[in-house]
């Protein structure tokens, strides 16, 4: 059950990573954000001193920073998980190669006896 859950989580994280890297999807999200920003700007019409505009700029900057951090962390996690999976796979391959070598030796002995 743990392996199945791990694979599902890995698949989900990988899919999220690929979606985040997909240019077309990001462009669609950017368009939606821009539309939302326009509506927000209409609702928050800046006052004479411009305080709301400064607040919006800070929010946008923080959102971009959070997105960059998320992208970096997702990439790091995906790399680590794939590295661990590859190591486990390589160990399995080595074990199978040893078994094949042992079986080949047994076959050679049996053929020599016959």
Buried (B, 14 or more C-beta within 10 A) or exposed (E): EEEEEEEEEBEEBBEEBEEBEEEEEEEEBEEEEEEEEEEEEEEEEEEEEEEBBEEBEEEEEEEEEEEEEEEEEBEEBBEEBEEEEEEEEEEEEEEEEEEEEEEEEEEEEEEEEE
